[in-house]
Amino acid sequence: MPLWTCSQCGAQFPETAAPPAACTICEDERQFVNWEGQSFLSREQMLRDHRLIWCDDLGVPGLQLEPRFAIGQRALLLCEADGCVMWDCVPLATDAAIAYVRSLGGLKAIAVSHPHFYGAVADWSEAFGGAPIYLHGDDRAFVTRPHASIVPWSGESVQLSADIALHRTGGHFPGATVLHWKKGADGQGALFVGDIAMVAMDRRHVSFMYSYPNYIPLGPAAVRRIAEVVAPLAFDRIYGGWWDRNIGSDAKGAFNVSVQRYLAAIA
């Protein structure tokens, strides 16, 4: 029986003879069901029609599907001496992409900011001997393919290595998470945000939304909570959820200015 992938959000579902009746993630008000109706592709269709490309994104290797699929995100690979942490995920794992990740040292862990980026986390975990998948437990209702490797972590932070930690910010989702890499940005620190704090098109600011496609902003309390979590972290770069949606320098200053600008705009 095939595994199924939602064509709108890219989340993978378990093996069943027929596609699922609906996608929990897309039916939530933060996403939307495709105007042409809910549809799913089998993993075999995905492998036939798509491939994974990889390239450097501001000093960090990344992966993305081509042609663009679902929300078009890319995954990033934070390489350390004992393997890589995959930050956010893509909806497919291919033999060529798996070989590429092996050439970087393999995967020691996968961490995802929130349900819109879950993708094919189980396939990537299995390709690397059951690498742990860190998904915040507050978002467990949105896990579309339960798997033994999922670590439903709880609380406010978890350390993945001496230099890599996850921090729950909330906001976009109850378990919304950012990743801080102390040694990122040539040792000045990097913050990986997905779209918990969306890097704006000017790449000098970030902004905040409860739902991006449905234009529902975050309220001031949620934005202040995100700012409080980020405040103790040292970083010079911010990496967003798509190619080149990054702030390359003085990112903490840009983040702080953005918070104040946002709060003033909704006041």
C-alpha positions, -999 to +999 in steps of 0.1 A: +000+000+000+013+035-007+022+063+016+003+095+008+015+131+007-009+161+009-004+182-023-013+214-004+009+213+027+033+185+019+027+164+050+030+126+046+003+102+058+005+064+066+002+036+042-035+030+032-051+015+001-069+048-007-059+084+000-070+099+033-104+116+033-089+149+046-057+166+058-059+178+094-032+204+088-050+219+058-084+220+074-070+240+103-076+278+100-039+285+097-038+267+063-064+260+037-078+233+015-068+237-021-094+255-042-096+225-065-103+202-035-081+180-012-057+158-031-029+134-023+000+119-042+015+085-035+052+083-026+057+066-060+041+095-078+063+119-058+094+100-068+084+100-104+075+137-107+099+154-084+135+154-074+155+170-046+181+197-053+207+209-028+228+240-025+243+264+000+221+290+016+242+317+034+268+291+044+244+263+054+235+234+030+199+230+021+174+207+003+143+216-017+119+198-041+119+206-078+095+214-093+083+234-064+058+215-043+032+224-016+045+255+003+079+253-013+100+252+019+136+240+021+153+220+048+186+231+062+215+209+074+234+220+104+267+201+102+286+191+133+315+167+139+292+138+147+265+144+121+239+169+109+207+182+124+180+187+098+160+218+105+125+217+091+118+190+065+108+185+029+080+162+016+103+136+000+135+116+006+153+104-025+183+081-029+204+108-044+195+133-016+201+107+011+236+100-004+243+137-004+234+140+033+256+109+040+285+128+024+280+156+050+282+131+079+246+118+080+217+128+102+219+126+139+185+144+145+156+161+128+139+191+143+108+209+129+095+244+137+057+235+134+033+213+115+034+231+081+070+218+078+066+182+089+069+168+054+084+133+052+102+133+086+096+096+091+112+087+057+143+108+066+145+093+100+144+057+087+170+065+061+194+073+089+187+044+113+158+060+132+173+094+138+152+111+165+125+136+152+120+165+176+084+178+174+070+198+202+043+178+220+019+207+221+013+201+184+009+164+186-027+166+172-012+176+138+012+146+134-002+130+102+022+100+102+029+087+137+063+071+140+084+055+168+113+080+162+092+110+170+103+127+203+073+148+215+094+170+236+078+192+262+086+224+281+104+254+269+137+242+255+157+211+247+194+207+239+203+187+207+241+192+212+264+214+231+258+242+205+223+235+192+191+241+212+154+242+204+132+269+221+094+269+222+081+304+213+045+296+206+026+321+184+020+305+150+013+272+168+012+263+205+044+243+201+061+266+176+098+263+178+130+281+168+165+267+167+196+285+180+230+274+168+258+290+189+285+283+163+264+294+133+273+325+114+311+319+118+307+317+156+285+347+160+253+327+164+224+319+141+187+318+147+165+295+125+129+306+125+110+290+097+081+314+096+076+317+133+092+351+126+088+355+088+118+372+072+102+401+052+109+407+015+133+435+023+154+410+043+159+437+070+129+428+091+107+400+103+070+399+109+045+376+127+012+360+118-011+334+132-021+325+096-002+337+066-025+325+038-056+336+057-041+370+069-047+365+106-021+385+126-007+375+160-018+396+189+007+416+211+009+391+239+020+363+215+046+386+199+060+397+232+063+360+243+083+353+211+105+383+219+111+372+255+122+337+243+146+351+218+160+379+240+187+358+258+200+343+226+231+356+208+229+356+170+241+376+140+220+359+114+184+347+109+175+319+086+139+319+073+120+290+058+128+295+020+159+301-001+175+334+005+149+345+030+176+353+055+190+383+074+227+381+069+241+404+096+230+423+127+200+400+128+193+404+165+191+442+161+168+437+131+146+413+151+143+438+180+134+467+157+108+444+140+091+435+172+087+472+181+075+481+146+050+453+146+036+462+180+033+498+170+015+489+138-012+468+156-016+491+186 
